[in-house]
Amino acid sequence: MFSDFDESSIKIKADEKLSAYKLLKQNGISSRFLKSAFSKKLIRFKNEPIKSNFLIDKDEEIEILFERETENHLAQEKELNIIYEDCAIIVVNKESNLSMHPTKNYTKDTFLNYMAYHFKKIGLDRKVRLVNRLDFDTTGLLVVAKSPIAHQLLAKQIENDEFKRYYYGIVCGHIEPPFGIIDFEIEKTKDIKRVVTDNYGAMTKYYSLEKTSNYTLLKLNIITGRTHQIRAQMAYIGHPIVGDTLYGKSSKFIDRQALTAYKISFKHPYLNKQMEFEIDLPKDMKDLLKSDY
């Protein structure tokens, strides 16, 4: 796929004689990006800018340069729990009580602000591109792309259901059957809360791992992701996430919804090899289970 790469550029080798545009399209790069990159002279052959119809011989390489960008959001210093980083991606274990990006209610002190500072610290003049997102009170694994192409290729995996996301959730009650698929559509409302309908469209697989007196620990796999999908669907079937004040009620044993994104699996955007990251059940969720025996 990509023959060489770093944080400033990627190189692609041709397997046959073809135009630069066709070679890049074959490697999953969007027409919109290519139109901009060719016009800005960011696509090179032997360090010289080329046009889209330039012919590349077999085993020859072309290079895409990544332009310097300005991140418009405030960079704020805070140490993030980075569990993996290379020249294309960063994987972070997100803490709770942290909004993903600035909004009307949270204009600063967000994940994006802290990641913008990390970019600045490592000397990367690039916008922060979030690949996946988590709710304010949900902990777990997030992926950040370091280039527009890395982001494009990962976003395509999400669109094609190839970017796998797994969660642990503690729900109220004992769910029956102990494993199955929930397939109800999630629809937007005028406020933040989502409404579940009987239409098909948003699929979640669940597996019961452990039961306590009043709770069940579930492993959940989102097949087709929607905002608040797990939270809204579990509440709809009568088993809301413990501590979820939006779809259920608060808990004196945990100060957030008991939900964490514990595992993600995807192909590396440049290497095209399978990557998998996994974290343990967070301490506050372990403590919640212990409190109910």
JOQUI-V868342 format. One record per backbone hydrogen bond with DSSP energy under -0.5 kcal/mol. CO is the residue of the C=O (numbers start at 1). NH is the residue of the N-H. If there is no record, write none. Layout:
((CO	NH) (CO	NH))
This chain:
((1	3) (4	11) (8	66) (9	6) (10	64) (11	3) (11	4) (12	62) (14	59) (18	56) (19	23) (20	24) (21	25) (22	26) (23	27) (24	27) (24	29) (25	28) (30	34) (31	35) (32	36) (33	37) (34	38) (35	39) (36	40) (37	42) (37	43) (38	41) (42	44) (42	65) (43	50) (44	63) (45	48) (48	45) (51	54) (52	21) (54	20) (56	18) (57	60) (60	14) (62	12) (63	44) (63	65) (64	10) (65	67) (69	71) (70	72) (74	76) (80	82) (81	93) (84	91) (88	146) (89	86) (90	144) (91	83) (91	84) (92	94) (92	142) (94	140) (99	111) (100	112) (106	103) (110	114) (111	115) (112	116) (113	76) (113	117) (114	118) (115	119) (116	120) (117	121) (118	122) (119	124) (120	123) (123	125) (124	126) (125	69) (127	129) (128	130) (129	145) (135	138) (136	98) (139	261) (140	94) (142	92) (143	131) (143	132) (144	90) (145	129) (147	151) (148	152) (149	153) (150	154) (151	155) (152	156) (153	157) (154	158) (155	159) (156	160) (157	162) (157	163) (158	161) (162	164) (164	265) (165	222) (166	262) (166	263) (167	220) (168	260) (169	171) (169	218) (170	242) (171	216) (173	175) (178	208) (180	206) (181	183) (182	204) (185	197) (187	195) (191	189) (195	187) (197	185) (199	185) (201	203) (202	184) (203	223) (203	224) (204	182) (205	221) (206	180) (207	209) (207	219) (210	217) (214	173) (215	212) (216	171) (216	218) (217	209) (217	210) (218	169) (218	220) (219	207) (220	167) (221	205) (222	165) (223	225) (226	229) (228	232) (229	233) (230	234) (231	235) (232	236) (233	237) (234	239) (235	238) (240	172) (241	244) (242	258) (243	245) (244	248) (249	243) (254	251) (257	259) (258	170) (259	139) (260	168) (260	262) (261	141) (262	279) (263	166) (264	277) (265	164) (266	275) (268	272) (270	2) (273	268) (275	266) (277	264) (282	285) (282	286) (283	287) (284	288) (285	289) (286	290) (287	291) (289	292) (290	293) (292	213))
